[in-house]
Amino acid sequence: MAEARERVEGVDLLRGLASLAVCWFHLSRFRYSVADRQGYAWFRETGDFGWLGVEVFFVISGFVIPYSLYRAGYCLRDFFGYLTRRIVRLDPPYLVAIALILALAYVSSLKSGRPVQIEDEPVGAARLLLHLGYLNAFSRYAWLNPSFWTLAIEMQYYLLMGLVFPLVVAGRRGVRLAALGAMAASSVASVPVLFPTAPPLARFIPSLLCLFLLGIVTFQRHVGLIRTSEFVLLLIPTGLASVATLGLAPSLAGFVAVAVILASPRRSIVSGFFARISYPLYLLHWPVAHYTLSVVGMKYLKAESDVARMLVLFFALVVCLTSAYVLHVLVEWPAGQWSKRFRYGAA
């Protein structure tokens, strides 16, 4: 158990890199009303693979959630305490991000004289309230922030892990393998090519479970539940299932995440900073970046040259990082401290 209490520095590095990659991806996707010149078009391509940061986040959660439950001595009877702690920890920044999105949309409507719309759709009470339970994924109402679909997937994983964790850490190898096998099978069964009635990717967790499984088996190796030889043998079918369900690029990103967790590089001031603001940055970067680029870049500066657009892009990144840090200090960190009052397990 002593080994399980150490801090896994690689997770902090991954969090920071993944959130920055996703942020840069969305920044680089912004298009001006006037077509890009060739130099800026090439510059925008630096963000082409930033979307893989989402896949890295899923591997991180696959590792971190069972690891935290293991350290706490979690039992099934602790389910509601565990879930309450997750909600108290994560929802306050999420709700503030929603409030900011609504505020920006209202300001935009005042300037344009048009009704309040977000992502070209009216807000509406139903659309807004469904966000409180991450339920937009199961409805016809769009998210206020397109990035929020991953939060719904994460919540589904929290629920799943709270229920199957005792199987994942069972003393009998057969029980552990059966649990992993069932999750992998449900993932393969969600592939539309093989199963035309499979649910849409962005709604349900099964189609993404192989990425979480990469994190789960890495957790099992880290705490000594399985040996290196068994770990390698489990990675092979999990990786093949991941390629079958998600494709090569997401699977490679998942394996890179596993390698970084295992290597556990030493934490630095820079990686620590980006790790701390990773969740706020993920929540805010879409609306903040889009608003900054639209107002500063397109409306006021009317940036047309390559240099001007590059400078505006970096300025938008700074605004995103600053707003994320403010949200971390004012909301996320206090919420994290508050969540510690809700204890579960033997801890």
Protein Blocks (a to p, Z undefined) as FASTA:
>chain_A
ZZmmpccfklmmmmmmmmmmmmmmmmmmpccfbdcdfklmmmmmmmmmmmmmmmmmmmmm
mmmmmmmmmmnopafklmmmmmmmmmmmmmmmmmmmmmmmmmmmmmmmmmnopacdeehi
afbjmlmmmmmnopmmmmcbdcfblklmmmmmmmmmmmmmmmmmmmmmgmblklmmmmmm
mmmmmmmmmpmklmmmbccfklpmklmmmmmmmmmmmmmmmnopacfklmmmmmmmmmmm
mmmmnojklmmmmmmmmmmmmnopaddfklmmmmmmmmmmmmmmmmmmmmmmmmmmmmmn
opabfklmmmmmmmmmmmmmmmmmmmmmmmmmmmmmmmmmpgghjZZ
